[in-house]
Amino acid sequence: MKVVNPTDILNGKTYSYIDVFDDLDGIVLGTKSNGINYYIYDRYCMNPSCNCEEVILHYVENDEREKWKAAEFGIRISLINKKFEVLQTSGMTKKQARELVEESLKSSDQAMELFQKRYKQMKNAGKEALQRWKQQSKEATQSTRLKPKRNELCPCGSGKKYKKCCGAS
């Protein structure tokens, strides 16, 4: 798993499944409409305390004759009821984007199951990243504590002076 910024996780930034797991084998999704291929990149909120139950899908047109075309758009879709909202478009109208999504979602039970599975994986990855970050922060804090002075009480709780206890060489 790639390193993700804990602050971004807590602030609800979405991450692409491909970017987090860095495994392209079988991950790229797509659909075809009117003879045009579209790659679909799925993005998720990784904050484990957020119960958004949504995925952001970014559709990018791929014309094999012209490598990449400008048409692309994003949607936010509910994993519970499949309702979606077109967020932005480039190279096509929102109506065209809506029609393409509706067409691709007609037989989408398999895709929705995949998105739900990935949603859980991304939430777990976010939880693990935050736990690692908290542990690293705790260790950094402990390692930067000042060493007690020789005649102060030892921090181990023995009641002895540091020089006669843990500070003895």
Phi and psi in radians as a Rosetta constraint file:
Dihedral C 1 N 2 CA 2 C 2 CIRCULARHARMONIC -1.271 0.35
Dihedral N 2 CA 2 C 2 N 3 CIRCULARHARMONIC 2.760 0.35
Dihedral C 2 N 3 CA 3 C 3 CIRCULARHARMONIC -1.305 0.35
Dihedral N 3 CA 3 C 3 N 4 CIRCULARHARMONIC 2.285 0.35
Dihedral C 3 N 4 CA 4 C 4 CIRCULARHARMONIC -2.072 0.35
Dihedral N 4 CA 4 C 4 N 5 CIRCULARHARMONIC 2.641 0.35
Dihedral C 4 N 5 CA 5 C 5 CIRCULARHARMONIC -1.356 0.35
Dihedral N 5 CA 5 C 5 N 6 CIRCULARHARMONIC 2.066 0.35
Dihedral C 5 N 6 CA 6 C 6 CIRCULARHARMONIC -1.017 0.35
Dihedral N 6 CA 6 C 6 N 7 CIRCULARHARMONIC -0.627 0.35
Dihedral C 6 N 7 CA 7 C 7 CIRCULARHARMONIC -1.125 0.35
Dihedral N 7 CA 7 C 7 N 8 CIRCULARHARMONIC -0.709 0.35
Dihedral C 7 N 8 CA 8 C 8 CIRCULARHARMONIC -1.135 0.35
Dihedral N 8 CA 8 C 8 N 9 CIRCULARHARMONIC -0.674 0.35
Dihedral C 8 N 9 CA 9 C 9 CIRCULARHARMONIC -1.053 0.35
Dihedral N 9 CA 9 C 9 N 10 CIRCULARHARMONIC -0.867 0.35
Dihedral C 9 N 10 CA 10 C 10 CIRCULARHARMONIC -1.139 0.35
Dihedral N 10 CA 10 C 10 N 11 CIRCULARHARMONIC -0.511 0.35
Dihedral C 10 N 11 CA 11 C 11 CIRCULARHARMONIC -1.494 0.35
Dihedral N 11 CA 11 C 11 N 12 CIRCULARHARMONIC 0.005 0.35
Dihedral C 11 N 12 CA 12 C 12 CIRCULARHARMONIC 1.481 0.35
Dihedral N 12 CA 12 C 12 N 13 CIRCULARHARMONIC 0.282 0.35
Dihedral C 12 N 13 CA 13 C 13 CIRCULARHARMONIC -1.105 0.35
Dihedral N 13 CA 13 C 13 N 14 CIRCULARHARMONIC 2.464 0.35
Dihedral C 13 N 14 CA 14 C 14 CIRCULARHARMONIC -1.599 0.35
Dihedral N 14 CA 14 C 14 N 15 CIRCULARHARMONIC 2.557 0.35
Dihedral C 14 N 15 CA 15 C 15 CIRCULARHARMONIC -2.159 0.35
Dihedral N 15 CA 15 C 15 N 16 CIRCULARHARMONIC 2.513 0.35
Dihedral C 15 N 16 CA 16 C 16 CIRCULARHARMONIC -1.296 0.35
Dihedral N 16 CA 16 C 16 N 17 CIRCULARHARMONIC 2.428 0.35
Dihedral C 16 N 17 CA 17 C 17 CIRCULARHARMONIC -0.996 0.35
Dihedral N 17 CA 17 C 17 N 18 CIRCULARHARMONIC -0.738 0.35
Dihedral C 17 N 18 CA 18 C 18 CIRCULARHARMONIC -1.094 0.35
Dihedral N 18 CA 18 C 18 N 19 CIRCULARHARMONIC -0.729 0.35
Dihedral C 18 N 19 CA 19 C 19 CIRCULARHARMONIC -1.149 0.35
Dihedral N 19 CA 19 C 19 N 20 CIRCULARHARMONIC -0.634 0.35
Dihedral C 19 N 20 CA 20 C 20 CIRCULARHARMONIC -1.336 0.35
Dihedral N 20 CA 20 C 20 N 21 CIRCULARHARMONIC -0.794 0.35
Dihedral C 20 N 21 CA 21 C 21 CIRCULARHARMONIC -1.643 0.35
Dihedral N 21 CA 21 C 21 N 22 CIRCULARHARMONIC -0.187 0.35
Dihedral C 21 N 22 CA 22 C 22 CIRCULARHARMONIC 0.865 0.35
Dihedral N 22 CA 22 C 22 N 23 CIRCULARHARMONIC 0.706 0.35
Dihedral C 22 N 23 CA 23 C 23 CIRCULARHARMONIC -2.327 0.35
Dihedral N 23 CA 23 C 23 N 24 CIRCULARHARMONIC 1.855 0.35
Dihedral C 23 N 24 CA 24 C 24 CIRCULARHARMONIC -1.487 0.35
Dihedral N 24 CA 24 C 24 N 25 CIRCULARHARMONIC -0.186 0.35
Dihedral C 24 N 25 CA 25 C 25 CIRCULARHARMONIC -1.193 0.35
Dihedral N 25 CA 25 C 25 N 26 CIRCULARHARMONIC 1.880 0.35
Dihedral C 25 N 26 CA 26 C 26 CIRCULARHARMONIC 1.318 0.35
Dihedral N 26 CA 26 C 26 N 27 CIRCULARHARMONIC 0.191 0.35
Dihedral C 26 N 27 CA 27 C 27 CIRCULARHARMONIC -1.656 0.35
Dihedral N 27 CA 27 C 27 N 28 CIRCULARHARMONIC -0.585 0.35
Dihedral C 27 N 28 CA 28 C 28 CIRCULARHARMONIC -1.154 0.35
Dihedral N 28 CA 28 C 28 N 29 CIRCULARHARMONIC 2.287 0.35
Dihedral C 28 N 29 CA 29 C 29 CIRCULARHARMONIC -1.854 0.35
Dihedral N 29 CA 29 C 29 N 30 CIRCULARHARMONIC 2.821 0.35
Dihedral C 29 N 30 CA 30 C 30 CIRCULARHARMONIC -2.846 0.35
Dihedral N 30 CA 30 C 30 N 31 CIRCULARHARMONIC 2.975 0.35
Dihedral C 30 N 31 CA 31 C 31 CIRCULARHARMONIC -2.613 0.35
Dihedral N 31 CA 31 C 31 N 32 CIRCULARHARMONIC 2.879 0.35
Dihedral C 31 N 32 CA 32 C 32 CIRCULARHARMONIC -2.291 0.35
Dihedral N 32 CA 32 C 32 N 33 CIRCULARHARMONIC 2.365 0.35
Dihedral C 32 N 33 CA 33 C 33 CIRCULARHARMONIC -2.508 0.35
Dihedral N 33 CA 33 C 33 N 34 CIRCULARHARMONIC 2.253 0.35
Dihedral C 33 N 34 CA 34 C 34 CIRCULARHARMONIC 0.905 0.35
Dihedral N 34 CA 34 C 34 N 35 CIRCULARHARMONIC 0.694 0.35
Dihedral C 34 N 35 CA 35 C 35 CIRCULARHARMONIC 1.333 0.35
Dihedral N 35 CA 35 C 35 N 36 CIRCULARHARMONIC 0.122 0.35
Dihedral C 35 N 36 CA 36 C 36 CIRCULARHARMONIC -1.923 0.35
Dihedral N 36 CA 36 C 36 N 37 CIRCULARHARMONIC 2.293 0.35
Dihedral C 36 N 37 CA 37 C 37 CIRCULARHARMONIC -1.525 0.35
Dihedral N 37 CA 37 C 37 N 38 CIRCULARHARMONIC 2.479 0.35
Dihedral C 37 N 38 CA 38 C 38 CIRCULARHARMONIC -2.239 0.35
Dihedral N 38 CA 38 C 38 N 39 CIRCULARHARMONIC 2.274 0.35
Dihedral C 38 N 39 CA 39 C 39 CIRCULARHARMONIC -1.486 0.35
Dihedral N 39 CA 39 C 39 N 40 CIRCULARHARMONIC 2.523 0.35
Dihedral C 39 N 40 CA 40 C 40 CIRCULARHARMONIC -2.142 0.35
Dihedral N 40 CA 40 C 40 N 41 CIRCULARHARMONIC 2.128 0.35
Dihedral C 40 N 41 CA 41 C 41 CIRCULARHARMONIC -1.872 0.35
Dihedral N 41 CA 41 C 41 N 42 CIRCULARHARMONIC 2.210 0.35
Dihedral C 41 N 42 CA 42 C 42 CIRCULARHARMONIC -1.752 0.35
Dihedral N 42 CA 42 C 42 N 43 CIRCULARHARMONIC 2.340 0.35
Dihedral C 42 N 43 CA 43 C 43 CIRCULARHARMONIC -2.151 0.35
Dihedral N 43 CA 43 C 43 N 44 CIRCULARHARMONIC 2.522 0.35
Dihedral C 43 N 44 CA 44 C 44 CIRCULARHARMONIC -2.381 0.35
Dihedral N 44 CA 44 C 44 N 45 CIRCULARHARMONIC 2.631 0.35
Dihedral C 44 N 45 CA 45 C 45 CIRCULARHARMONIC -1.344 0.35
Dihedral N 45 CA 45 C 45 N 46 CIRCULARHARMONIC 2.293 0.35
Dihedral C 45 N 46 CA 46 C 46 CIRCULARHARMONIC -1.781 0.35
Dihedral N 46 CA 46 C 46 N 47 CIRCULARHARMONIC 0.009 0.35
Dihedral C 46 N 47 CA 47 C 47 CIRCULARHARMONIC -1.196 0.35
Dihedral N 47 CA 47 C 47 N 48 CIRCULARHARMONIC 1.979 0.35
Dihedral C 47 N 48 CA 48 C 48 CIRCULARHARMONIC -1.141 0.35
Dihedral N 48 CA 48 C 48 N 49 CIRCULARHARMONIC -0.344 0.35
Dihedral C 48 N 49 CA 49 C 49 CIRCULARHARMONIC -1.556 0.35
Dihedral N 49 CA 49 C 49 N 50 CIRCULARHARMONIC -0.088 0.35
Dihedral C 49 N 50 CA 50 C 50 CIRCULARHARMONIC -1.606 0.35
Dihedral N 50 CA 50 C 50 N 51 CIRCULARHARMONIC 2.285 0.35
Dihedral C 50 N 51 CA 51 C 51 CIRCULARHARMONIC -1.917 0.35
Dihedral N 51 CA 51 C 51 N 52 CIRCULARHARMONIC 0.833 0.35
Dihedral C 51 N 52 CA 52 C 52 CIRCULARHARMONIC -1.140 0.35
Dihedral N 52 CA 52 C 52 N 53 CIRCULARHARMONIC -0.596 0.35
Dihedral C 52 N 53 CA 53 C 53 CIRCULARHARMONIC 0.928 0.35
Dihedral N 53 CA 53 C 53 N 54 CIRCULARHARMONIC 0.721 0.35
Dihedral C 53 N 54 CA 54 C 54 CIRCULARHARMONIC -2.312 0.35
Dihedral N 54 CA 54 C 54 N 55 CIRCULARHARMONIC 2.774 0.35
Dihedral C 54 N 55 CA 55 C 55 CIRCULARHARMONIC -2.321 0.35
Dihedral N 55 CA 55 C 55 N 56 CIRCULARHARMONIC 2.503 0.35
Dihedral C 55 N 56 CA 56 C 56 CIRCULARHARMONIC -1.770 0.35
Dihedral N 56 CA 56 C 56 N 57 CIRCULARHARMONIC 2.197 0.35
Dihedral C 56 N 57 CA 57 C 57 CIRCULARHARMONIC -1.933 0.35
Dihedral N 57 CA 57 C 57 N 58 CIRCULARHARMONIC 2.280 0.35
Dihedral C 57 N 58 CA 58 C 58 CIRCULARHARMONIC -1.972 0.35
Dihedral N 58 CA 58 C 58 N 59 CIRCULARHARMONIC 1.962 0.35
Dihedral C 58 N 59 CA 59 C 59 CIRCULARHARMONIC -1.646 0.35
Dihedral N 59 CA 59 C 59 N 60 CIRCULARHARMONIC 2.281 0.35
Dihedral C 59 N 60 CA 60 C 60 CIRCULARHARMONIC -2.243 0.35
Dihedral N 60 CA 60 C 60 N 61 CIRCULARHARMONIC 2.171 0.35
Dihedral C 60 N 61 CA 61 C 61 CIRCULARHARMONIC -1.233 0.35
Dihedral N 61 CA 61 C 61 N 62 CIRCULARHARMONIC 2.383 0.35
Dihedral C 61 N 62 CA 62 C 62 CIRCULARHARMONIC -2.202 0.35
Dihedral N 62 CA 62 C 62 N 63 CIRCULARHARMONIC 1.965 0.35
Dihedral C 62 N 63 CA 63 C 63 CIRCULARHARMONIC -1.843 0.35
Dihedral N 63 CA 63 C 63 N 64 CIRCULARHARMONIC 1.959 0.35
Dihedral C 63 N 64 CA 64 C 64 CIRCULARHARMONIC -1.064 0.35
Dihedral N 64 CA 64 C 64 N 65 CIRCULARHARMONIC -0.428 0.35
Dihedral C 64 N 65 CA 65 C 65 CIRCULARHARMONIC -1.332 0.35
Dihedral N 65 CA 65 C 65 N 66 CIRCULARHARMONIC -0.515 0.35
Dihedral C 65 N 66 CA 66 C 66 CIRCULARHARMONIC -2.128 0.35
Dihedral N 66 CA 66 C 66 N 67 CIRCULARHARMONIC 0.498 0.35
Dihedral C 66 N 67 CA 67 C 67 CIRCULARHARMONIC 0.957 0.35
Dihedral N 67 CA 67 C 67 N 68 CIRCULARHARMONIC -1.550 0.35
Dihedral C 67 N 68 CA 68 C 68 CIRCULARHARMONIC -2.111 0.35
Dihedral N 68 CA 68 C 68 N 69 CIRCULARHARMONIC 2.367 0.35
Dihedral C 68 N 69 CA 69 C 69 CIRCULARHARMONIC -1.825 0.35
Dihedral N 69 CA 69 C 69 N 70 CIRCULARHARMONIC 2.959 0.35
Dihedral C 69 N 70 CA 70 C 70 CIRCULARHARMONIC -1.402 0.35
Dihedral N 70 CA 70 C 70 N 71 CIRCULARHARMONIC -0.280 0.35
Dihedral C 70 N 71 CA 71 C 71 CIRCULARHARMONIC -1.204 0.35
Dihedral N 71 CA 71 C 71 N 72 CIRCULARHARMONIC 2.156 0.35
Dihedral C 71 N 72 CA 72 C 72 CIRCULARHARMONIC -2.785 0.35
Dihedral N 72 CA 72 C 72 N 73 CIRCULARHARMONIC 2.772 0.35
Dihedral C 72 N 73 CA 73 C 73 CIRCULARHARMONIC -2.815 0.35
Dihedral N 73 CA 73 C 73 N 74 CIRCULARHARMONIC 2.886 0.35
Dihedral C 73 N 74 CA 74 C 74 CIRCULARHARMONIC -2.210 0.35
Dihedral N 74 CA 74 C 74 N 75 CIRCULARHARMONIC 2.601 0.35
Dihedral C 74 N 75 CA 75 C 75 CIRCULARHARMONIC -2.340 0.35
Dihedral N 75 CA 75 C 75 N 76 CIRCULARHARMONIC 2.741 0.35
Dihedral C 75 N 76 CA 76 C 76 CIRCULARHARMONIC -1.990 0.35
Dihedral N 76 CA 76 C 76 N 77 CIRCULARHARMONIC 2.172 0.35
Dihedral C 76 N 77 CA 77 C 77 CIRCULARHARMONIC -2.193 0.35
Dihedral N 77 CA 77 C 77 N 78 CIRCULARHARMONIC 2.426 0.35
Dihedral C 77 N 78 CA 78 C 78 CIRCULARHARMONIC -1.365 0.35
Dihedral N 78 CA 78 C 78 N 79 CIRCULARHARMONIC 2.309 0.35
Dihedral C 78 N 79 CA 79 C 79 CIRCULARHARMONIC -1.373 0.35
Dihedral N 79 CA 79 C 79 N 80 CIRCULARHARMONIC -0.166 0.35
Dihedral C 79 N 80 CA 80 C 80 CIRCULARHARMONIC -1.586 0.35
Dihedral N 80 CA 80 C 80 N 81 CIRCULARHARMONIC -0.871 0.35
Dihedral C 80 N 81 CA 81 C 81 CIRCULARHARMONIC -2.086 0.35
Dihedral N 81 CA 81 C 81 N 82 CIRCULARHARMONIC 0.096 0.35
Dihedral C 81 N 82 CA 82 C 82 CIRCULARHARMONIC 1.139 0.35
Dihedral N 82 CA 82 C 82 N 83 CIRCULARHARMONIC 0.163 0.35
Dihedral C 82 N 83 CA 83 C 83 CIRCULARHARMONIC -1.270 0.35
Dihedral N 83 CA 83 C 83 N 84 CIRCULARHARMONIC 2.492 0.35
Dihedral C 83 N 84 CA 84 C 84 CIRCULARHARMONIC -2.393 0.35
Dihedral N 84 CA 84 C 84 N 85 CIRCULARHARMONIC 2.827 0.35
Dihedral C 84 N 85 CA 85 C 85 CIRCULARHARMONIC -2.302 0.35
Dihedral N 85 CA 85 C 85 N 86 CIRCULARHARMONIC 2.290 0.35
Dihedral C 85 N 86 CA 86 C 86 CIRCULARHARMONIC -1.367 0.35
Dihedral N 86 CA 86 C 86 N 87 CIRCULARHARMONIC 2.162 0.35
Dihedral C 86 N 87 CA 87 C 87 CIRCULARHARMONIC -1.569 0.35
Dihedral N 87 CA 87 C 87 N 88 CIRCULARHARMONIC -0.796 0.35
Dihedral C 87 N 88 CA 88 C 88 CIRCULARHARMONIC -2.741 0.35
Dihedral N 88 CA 88 C 88 N 89 CIRCULARHARMONIC 2.676 0.35
Dihedral C 88 N 89 CA 89 C 89 CIRCULARHARMONIC -2.412 0.35
Dihedral N 89 CA 89 C 89 N 90 CIRCULARHARMONIC 2.691 0.35
Dihedral C 89 N 90 CA 90 C 90 CIRCULARHARMONIC -2.573 0.35
Dihedral N 90 CA 90 C 90 N 91 CIRCULARHARMONIC 2.147 0.35
Dihedral C 90 N 91 CA 91 C 91 CIRCULARHARMONIC 1.455 0.35
Dihedral N 91 CA 91 C 91 N 92 CIRCULARHARMONIC 0.108 0.35
Dihedral C 91 N 92 CA 92 C 92 CIRCULARHARMONIC -2.783 0.35
Dihedral N 92 CA 92 C 92 N 93 CIRCULARHARMONIC 2.852 0.35
Dihedral C 92 N 93 CA 93 C 93 CIRCULARHARMONIC -1.486 0.35
Dihedral N 93 CA 93 C 93 N 94 CIRCULARHARMONIC 2.866 0.35
Dihedral C 93 N 94 CA 94 C 94 CIRCULARHARMONIC -1.117 0.35
Dihedral N 94 CA 94 C 94 N 95 CIRCULARHARMONIC -0.594 0.35
Dihedral C 94 N 95 CA 95 C 95 CIRCULARHARMONIC -1.106 0.35
Dihedral N 95 CA 95 C 95 N 96 CIRCULARHARMONIC -0.786 0.35
Dihedral C 95 N 96 CA 96 C 96 CIRCULARHARMONIC -1.083 0.35
Dihedral N 96 CA 96 C 96 N 97 CIRCULARHARMONIC -0.721 0.35
Dihedral C 96 N 97 CA 97 C 97 CIRCULARHARMONIC -1.109 0.35
Dihedral N 97 CA 97 C 97 N 98 CIRCULARHARMONIC -0.777 0.35
Dihedral C 97 N 98 CA 98 C 98 CIRCULARHARMONIC -1.053 0.35
Dihedral N 98 CA 98 C 98 N 99 CIRCULARHARMONIC -0.763 0.35
Dihedral C 98 N 99 CA 99 C 99 CIRCULARHARMONIC -1.104 0.35
Dihedral N 99 CA 99 C 99 N 100 CIRCULARHARMONIC -0.731 0.35
Dihedral C 99 N 100 CA 100 C 100 CIRCULARHARMONIC -1.109 0.35
Dihedral N 100 CA 100 C 100 N 101 CIRCULARHARMONIC -0.745 0.35
Dihedral C 100 N 101 CA 101 C 101 CIRCULARHARMONIC -1.153 0.35
Dihedral N 101 CA 101 C 101 N 102 CIRCULARHARMONIC -0.796 0.35
Dihedral C 101 N 102 CA 102 C 102 CIRCULARHARMONIC -1.026 0.35
Dihedral N 102 CA 102 C 102 N 103 CIRCULARHARMONIC -0.739 0.35
Dihedral C 102 N 103 CA 103 C 103 CIRCULARHARMONIC -1.102 0.35
Dihedral N 103 CA 103 C 103 N 104 CIRCULARHARMONIC -0.750 0.35
Dihedral C 103 N 104 CA 104 C 104 CIRCULARHARMONIC -1.303 0.35
Dihedral N 104 CA 104 C 104 N 105 CIRCULARHARMONIC -0.346 0.35
Dihedral C 104 N 105 CA 105 C 105 CIRCULARHARMONIC -1.592 0.35
Dihedral N 105 CA 105 C 105 N 106 CIRCULARHARMONIC -0.101 0.35
Dihedral C 105 N 106 CA 106 C 106 CIRCULARHARMONIC -0.941 0.35
Dihedral N 106 CA 106 C 106 N 107 CIRCULARHARMONIC -0.808 0.35
Dihedral C 106 N 107 CA 107 C 107 CIRCULARHARMONIC -1.992 0.35
Dihedral N 107 CA 107 C 107 N 108 CIRCULARHARMONIC 0.929 0.35
Dihedral C 107 N 108 CA 108 C 108 CIRCULARHARMONIC -1.728 0.35
Dihedral N 108 CA 108 C 108 N 109 CIRCULARHARMONIC 0.168 0.35
Dihedral C 108 N 109 CA 109 C 109 CIRCULARHARMONIC -0.985 0.35
Dihedral N 109 CA 109 C 109 N 110 CIRCULARHARMONIC -0.743 0.35
Dihedral C 109 N 110 CA 110 C 110 CIRCULARHARMONIC -1.137 0.35
Dihedral N 110 CA 110 C 110 N 111 CIRCULARHARMONIC -0.743 0.35
Dihedral C 110 N 111 CA 111 C 111 CIRCULARHARMONIC -1.146 0.35
Dihedral N 111 CA 111 C 111 N 112 CIRCULARHARMONIC -0.745 0.35
Dihedral C 111 N 112 CA 112 C 112 CIRCULARHARMONIC -1.123 0.35
Dihedral N 112 CA 112 C 112 N 113 CIRCULARHARMONIC -0.656 0.35
Dihedral C 112 N 113 CA 113 C 113 CIRCULARHARMONIC -1.098 0.35
Dihedral N 113 CA 113 C 113 N 114 CIRCULARHARMONIC -0.725 0.35
Dihedral C 113 N 114 CA 114 C 114 CIRCULARHARMONIC -1.093 0.35
Dihedral N 114 CA 114 C 114 N 115 CIRCULARHARMONIC -0.778 0.35
Dihedral C 114 N 115 CA 115 C 115 CIRCULARHARMONIC -1.103 0.35
Dihedral N 115 CA 115 C 115 N 116 CIRCULARHARMONIC -0.678 0.35
Dihedral C 115 N 116 CA 116 C 116 CIRCULARHARMONIC -1.142 0.35
Dihedral N 116 CA 116 C 116 N 117 CIRCULARHARMONIC -0.709 0.35
Dihedral C 116 N 117 CA 117 C 117 CIRCULARHARMONIC -1.111 0.35
Dihedral N 117 CA 117 C 117 N 118 CIRCULARHARMONIC -0.804 0.35
Dihedral C 117 N 118 CA 118 C 118 CIRCULARHARMONIC -1.158 0.35
Dihedral N 118 CA 118 C 118 N 119 CIRCULARHARMONIC -0.620 0.35
Dihedral C 118 N 119 CA 119 C 119 CIRCULARHARMONIC -0.999 0.35
Dihedral N 119 CA 119 C 119 N 120 CIRCULARHARMONIC -0.833 0.35
Dihedral C 119 N 120 CA 120 C 120 CIRCULARHARMONIC -1.113 0.35
Dihedral N 120 CA 120 C 120 N 121 CIRCULARHARMONIC -0.736 0.35
Dihedral C 120 N 121 CA 121 C 121 CIRCULARHARMONIC -1.082 0.35
Dihedral N 121 CA 121 C 121 N 122 CIRCULARHARMONIC -0.715 0.35
Dihedral C 121 N 122 CA 122 C 122 CIRCULARHARMONIC -1.194 0.35
Dihedral N 122 CA 122 C 122 N 123 CIRCULARHARMONIC -0.685 0.35
Dihedral C 122 N 123 CA 123 C 123 CIRCULARHARMONIC -1.107 0.35
Dihedral N 123 CA 123 C 123 N 124 CIRCULARHARMONIC -0.737 0.35
Dihedral C 123 N 124 CA 124 C 124 CIRCULARHARMONIC -1.127 0.35
Dihedral N 124 CA 124 C 124 N 125 CIRCULARHARMONIC -0.708 0.35
Dihedral C 124 N 125 CA 125 C 125 CIRCULARHARMONIC -1.113 0.35
Dihedral N 125 CA 125 C 125 N 126 CIRCULARHARMONIC -0.678 0.35
Dihedral C 125 N 126 CA 126 C 126 CIRCULARHARMONIC -1.124 0.35
Dihedral N 126 CA 126 C 126 N 127 CIRCULARHARMONIC -0.728 0.35
Dihedral C 126 N 127 CA 127 C 127 CIRCULARHARMONIC -1.089 0.35
Dihedral N 127 CA 127 C 127 N 128 CIRCULARHARMONIC -0.789 0.35
Dihedral C 127 N 128 CA 128 C 128 CIRCULARHARMONIC -1.107 0.35
Dihedral N 128 CA 128 C 128 N 129 CIRCULARHARMONIC -0.730 0.35
Dihedral C 128 N 129 CA 129 C 129 CIRCULARHARMONIC -1.107 0.35
Dihedral N 129 CA 129 C 129 N 130 CIRCULARHARMONIC -0.717 0.35
Dihedral C 129 N 130 CA 130 C 130 CIRCULARHARMONIC -1.194 0.35
Dihedral N 130 CA 130 C 130 N 131 CIRCULARHARMONIC -0.664 0.35
Dihedral C 130 N 131 CA 131 C 131 CIRCULARHARMONIC -1.119 0.35
Dihedral N 131 CA 131 C 131 N 132 CIRCULARHARMONIC -0.762 0.35
Dihedral C 131 N 132 CA 132 C 132 CIRCULARHARMONIC -1.063 0.35
Dihedral N 132 CA 132 C 132 N 133 CIRCULARHARMONIC -0.752 0.35
Dihedral C 132 N 133 CA 133 C 133 CIRCULARHARMONIC -1.091 0.35
Dihedral N 133 CA 133 C 133 N 134 CIRCULARHARMONIC -0.769 0.35
Dihedral C 133 N 134 CA 134 C 134 CIRCULARHARMONIC -1.109 0.35
Dihedral N 134 CA 134 C 134 N 135 CIRCULARHARMONIC -0.727 0.35
Dihedral C 134 N 135 CA 135 C 135 CIRCULARHARMONIC -1.129 0.35
Dihedral N 135 CA 135 C 135 N 136 CIRCULARHARMONIC -0.771 0.35
Dihedral C 135 N 136 CA 136 C 136 CIRCULARHARMONIC -1.118 0.35
Dihedral N 136 CA 136 C 136 N 137 CIRCULARHARMONIC -0.680 0.35
Dihedral C 136 N 137 CA 137 C 137 CIRCULARHARMONIC -1.133 0.35
Dihedral N 137 CA 137 C 137 N 138 CIRCULARHARMONIC -0.717 0.35
Dihedral C 137 N 138 CA 138 C 138 CIRCULARHARMONIC -1.121 0.35
Dihedral N 138 CA 138 C 138 N 139 CIRCULARHARMONIC -0.793 0.35
Dihedral C 138 N 139 CA 139 C 139 CIRCULARHARMONIC -1.126 0.35
Dihedral N 139 CA 139 C 139 N 140 CIRCULARHARMONIC -0.694 0.35
Dihedral C 139 N 140 CA 140 C 140 CIRCULARHARMONIC -1.137 0.35
Dihedral N 140 CA 140 C 140 N 141 CIRCULARHARMONIC -0.691 0.35
Dihedral C 140 N 141 CA 141 C 141 CIRCULARHARMONIC -1.135 0.35
Dihedral N 141 CA 141 C 141 N 142 CIRCULARHARMONIC -0.755 0.35
Dihedral C 141 N 142 CA 142 C 142 CIRCULARHARMONIC -1.146 0.35
Dihedral N 142 CA 142 C 142 N 143 CIRCULARHARMONIC -0.662 0.35
Dihedral C 142 N 143 CA 143 C 143 CIRCULARHARMONIC -1.330 0.35
Dihedral N 143 CA 143 C 143 N 144 CIRCULARHARMONIC -0.341 0.35
Dihedral C 143 N 144 CA 144 C 144 CIRCULARHARMONIC -1.672 0.35
Dihedral N 144 CA 144 C 144 N 145 CIRCULARHARMONIC -0.012 0.35
Dihedral C 144 N 145 CA 145 C 145 CIRCULARHARMONIC -1.073 0.35
Dihedral N 145 CA 145 C 145 N 146 CIRCULARHARMONIC 2.533 0.35
Dihedral C 145 N 146 CA 146 C 146 CIRCULARHARMONIC -1.267 0.35
Dihedral N 146 CA 146 C 146 N 147 CIRCULARHARMONIC 2.472 0.35
Dihedral C 146 N 147 CA 147 C 147 CIRCULARHARMONIC -1.223 0.35
Dihedral N 147 CA 147 C 147 N 148 CIRCULARHARMONIC 2.386 0.35
Dihedral C 147 N 148 CA 148 C 148 CIRCULARHARMONIC -1.108 0.35
Dihedral N 148 CA 148 C 148 N 149 CIRCULARHARMONIC 2.668 0.35
Dihedral C 148 N 149 CA 149 C 149 CIRCULARHARMONIC -1.250 0.35
Dihedral N 149 CA 149 C 149 N 150 CIRCULARHARMONIC 2.747 0.35
Dihedral C 149 N 150 CA 150 C 150 CIRCULARHARMONIC -0.935 0.35
Dihedral N 150 CA 150 C 150 N 151 CIRCULARHARMONIC -0.703 0.35
Dihedral C 150 N 151 CA 151 C 151 CIRCULARHARMONIC -1.675 0.35
Dihedral N 151 CA 151 C 151 N 152 CIRCULARHARMONIC 0.117 0.35
Dihedral C 151 N 152 CA 152 C 152 CIRCULARHARMONIC -1.446 0.35
Dihedral N 152 CA 152 C 152 N 153 CIRCULARHARMONIC 2.827 0.35
Dihedral C 152 N 153 CA 153 C 153 CIRCULARHARMONIC -1.144 0.35
Dihedral N 153 CA 153 C 153 N 154 CIRCULARHARMONIC 2.522 0.35
Dihedral C 153 N 154 CA 154 C 154 CIRCULARHARMONIC -1.202 0.35
Dihedral N 154 CA 154 C 154 N 155 CIRCULARHARMONIC 2.374 0.35
Dihedral C 154 N 155 CA 155 C 155 CIRCULARHARMONIC -1.203 0.35
Dihedral N 155 CA 155 C 155 N 156 CIRCULARHARMONIC -0.169 0.35
Dihedral C 155 N 156 CA 156 C 156 CIRCULARHARMONIC -1.297 0.35
Dihedral N 156 CA 156 C 156 N 157 CIRCULARHARMONIC -0.232 0.35
Dihedral C 156 N 157 CA 157 C 157 CIRCULARHARMONIC 1.617 0.35
Dihedral N 157 CA 157 C 157 N 158 CIRCULARHARMONIC 0.187 0.35
Dihedral C 157 N 158 CA 158 C 158 CIRCULARHARMONIC -1.264 0.35
Dihedral N 158 CA 158 C 158 N 159 CIRCULARHARMONIC -0.364 0.35
Dihedral C 158 N 159 CA 159 C 159 CIRCULARHARMONIC 1.565 0.35
Dihedral N 159 CA 159 C 159 N 160 CIRCULARHARMONIC -0.125 0.35
Dihedral C 159 N 160 CA 160 C 160 CIRCULARHARMONIC -1.528 0.35
Dihedral N 160 CA 160 C 160 N 161 CIRCULARHARMONIC 2.845 0.35
Dihedral C 160 N 161 CA 161 C 161 CIRCULARHARMONIC -1.203 0.35
Dihedral N 161 CA 161 C 161 N 162 CIRCULARHARMONIC 2.598 0.35
Dihedral C 161 N 162 CA 162 C 162 CIRCULARHARMONIC -0.968 0.35
Dihedral N 162 CA 162 C 162 N 163 CIRCULARHARMONIC -0.704 0.35
Dihedral C 162 N 163 CA 163 C 163 CIRCULARHARMONIC -1.158 0.35
Dihedral N 163 CA 163 C 163 N 164 CIRCULARHARMONIC -0.422 0.35
Dihedral C 163 N 164 CA 164 C 164 CIRCULARHARMONIC -1.694 0.35
Dihedral N 164 CA 164 C 164 N 165 CIRCULARHARMONIC -0.098 0.35
Dihedral C 164 N 165 CA 165 C 165 CIRCULARHARMONIC -2.048 0.35
Dihedral N 165 CA 165 C 165 N 166 CIRCULARHARMONIC -1.876 0.35
Dihedral C 165 N 166 CA 166 C 166 CIRCULARHARMONIC -1.263 0.35
Dihedral N 166 CA 166 C 166 N 167 CIRCULARHARMONIC -0.319 0.35
Dihedral C 166 N 167 CA 167 C 167 CIRCULARHARMONIC -1.545 0.35
Dihedral N 167 CA 167 C 167 N 168 CIRCULARHARMONIC -0.066 0.35
Dihedral C 167 N 168 CA 168 C 168 CIRCULARHARMONIC -1.250 0.35
Dihedral N 168 CA 168 C 168 N 169 CIRCULARHARMONIC 2.343 0.35
